[in-house]
């Protein structure tokens, strides 16, 4: 495996759980059964005891984003399970069904912050590609006109204030951009020139040269980028989505690109996902799509194993958990 040198970028420090909020330590099961050899070894290296799913199980390391039924079957069958570690930063695949368990005290941790560096790197790549018309040029079979825009001195609006946003702010700094972060709270995000709340999104959107979506997929963010907001953007602006596909109304984006209402788009996530073969966006000269590859398995596995190590130690001894997730809120 290639040695990548990524580090976590956390928007919140480890949280120490005490009293009734802290799950009872005990044996740990890796699910789905037969998966996660590396995850199993990470549990052992952190001092945990791995067991097949049974009455003795107190913690779960879950390894799948798509095959989620075994998780809920385990929680229903063994209500003494007190902690679940999920494999990705986004928890939208599990959130609504996990919410009742969390309300009863289940501690849920995700990989939030673990994958911030590779995803932010990809966001920058998609931004530059969209501005430089690389979708068009990559398909060209003959010399064409000189096209492209520059990132230098732009106003970049980032929706979301997690580790990806924090890391992207750092990567953008050499370009001399002005940055606005849009988040739920008004708490300033370090490194941003301005932080505004979600209800101010429509105010800052028309000012943006680049809009980067790095937010969770929730009921509130569904189709946040719709036909009206695309029309509100500059005709010279680009849209980059490395968050979740449902943040963008795909049909509205296709129409906006065809009407040249925005300059271009870079998408690592789509709605639906995968985007069907033959969908018009694949061949749209203003759109570059990558197949949810901002963080490849080779990049993410070492980071996930580090998160498992931290949280197994927290589960067994310190009570400190990294990446606490809230299924009720959806992230």
SULCORJO-V394745 format. One record per residue. RES is the residue in three letters. NEAR is the number of other C-alpha atoms within 12 Angstrom. Layout:
# SULCORJO-V394745
RES|NEAR / RES|NEAR
This chain:
# SULCORJO-V394745
UNK|10 / UNK|12 / UNK|11 / UNK|18 / UNK|14 / UNK|26 / UNK|23 / UNK|35 / UNK|32 / UNK|30 / UNK|26 / UNK|21 / UNK|17 / UNK|23 / UNK|24 / UNK|23 / UNK|24 / UNK|17 / UNK|10 / UNK|13 / UNK|22 / UNK|27 / UNK|37 / UNK|28 / UNK|29 / UNK|29 / UNK|32 / UNK|42 / UNK|43 / UNK|41 / UNK|36 / UNK|29 / UNK|23 / UNK|18 / UNK|19 / UNK|25 / UNK|21 / UNK|22 / UNK|37 / UNK|34 / UNK|24 / UNK|30 / UNK|37 / UNK|24 / UNK|19 / UNK|25 / UNK|24 / UNK|33 / UNK|27 / UNK|30 / UNK|24 / UNK|23 / UNK|29 / UNK|24 / UNK|20 / UNK|23 / UNK|32 / UNK|37 / UNK|48 / UNK|52 / UNK|51 / UNK|41 / UNK|34 / UNK|25 / UNK|23 / UNK|18 / UNK|17 / UNK|25 / UNK|20 / UNK|27 / UNK|36 / UNK|26 / UNK|19 / UNK|32 / UNK|33 / UNK|18 / UNK|16 / UNK|24 / UNK|26 / UNK|29 / UNK|39 / UNK|36 / UNK|48 / UNK|46 / UNK|47 / UNK|46 / UNK|43 / UNK|38 / UNK|45 / UNK|37 / UNK|40 / UNK|35 / UNK|27 / UNK|40 / UNK|32 / UNK|22 / UNK|24 / UNK|35 / UNK|25 / UNK|21 / UNK|29 / UNK|30 / UNK|19 / UNK|21 / UNK|26 / UNK|33 / UNK|45 / UNK|45 / UNK|45 / UNK|42 / UNK|43 / UNK|43 / UNK|42 / UNK|41 / UNK|47 / UNK|41 / UNK|35 / UNK|35 / UNK|44 / UNK|40 / UNK|28 / UNK|36 / UNK|46 / UNK|41 / UNK|31 / UNK|39 / UNK|47 / UNK|33 / UNK|36 / UNK|43 / UNK|38 / UNK|30 / UNK|32 / UNK|28 / UNK|31 / UNK|29 / UNK|25 / UNK|20 / UNK|18 / UNK|14 / UNK|8 / UNK|9 / UNK|11 / UNK|12 / UNK|10 / UNK|11 / UNK|18 / UNK|23 / UNK|24 / UNK|23 / UNK|32 / UNK|19 / UNK|18 / UNK|28 / UNK|34 / UNK|42 / UNK|46 / UNK|49 / UNK|48 / UNK|42 / UNK|43 / UNK|42 / UNK|36 / UNK|46 / UNK|47 / UNK|37 / UNK|37 / UNK|43 / UNK|41 / UNK|26 / UNK|27 / UNK|34 / UNK|23 / UNK|15 / UNK|20 / UNK|18 / UNK|27 / UNK|27 / UNK|40 / UNK|41 / UNK|44 / UNK|37 / UNK|30 / UNK|24 / UNK|16 / UNK|18 / UNK|17 / UNK|23 / UNK|34 / UNK|22 / UNK|23 / UNK|32 / UNK|23 / UNK|26 / UNK|32 / UNK|29 / UNK|24 / UNK|27 / UNK|19 / UNK|22 / UNK|30 / UNK|25 / UNK|18 / UNK|30 / UNK|37 / UNK|27 / UNK|25 / UNK|35 / UNK|39 / UNK|48 / UNK|53 / UNK|49 / UNK|49 / UNK|46 / UNK|44 / UNK|39 / UNK|36 / UNK|27 / UNK|18 / UNK|18 / UNK|31 / UNK|21 / UNK|29 / UNK|33 / UNK|37 / UNK|25 / UNK|23 / UNK|20 / UNK|29 / UNK|39 / UNK|25 / UNK|25 / UNK|34 / UNK|25 / UNK|27 / UNK|33 / UNK|41 / UNK|50 / UNK|51 / UNK|50 / UNK|53 / UNK|48 / UNK|49 / UNK|40 / UNK|37 / UNK|35 / UNK|36 / UNK|41 / UNK|27 / UNK|35 / UNK|23 / UNK|25 / UNK|43 / UNK|32 / UNK|24 / UNK|35 / UNK|34 / UNK|23 / UNK|18 / UNK|24 / UNK|28 / UNK|36 / UNK|41 / UNK|47 / UNK|53 / UNK|49 / UNK|48 / UNK|39 / UNK|37 / UNK|38 / UNK|31 / UNK|20 / UNK|21 / UNK|21 / UNK|23 / UNK|14 / UNK|12 / UNK|10 / UNK|19 / UNK|21 / UNK|32 / UNK|26 / UNK|21 / UNK|31 / UNK|29 / UNK|43 / UNK|44 / UNK|40 / UNK|40 / UNK|29 / UNK|25 / UNK|27 / UNK|26 / UNK|34 / UNK|33 / UNK|24 / UNK|21 / UNK|20 / UNK|27 / UNK|34 / UNK|29 / UNK|29 / UNK|37 / UNK|43 / UNK|37 / UNK|30 / UNK|41 / UNK|47 / UNK|31 / UNK|34 / UNK|44 / UNK|43 / UNK|30 / UNK|36 / UNK|43 / UNK|31 / UNK|22 / UNK|21 / UNK|26 / UNK|27 / UNK|37 / UNK|39 / UNK|42 / UNK|37 / UNK|37 / UNK|33 / UNK|33 / UNK|25 / UNK|26 / UNK|28 / UNK|37
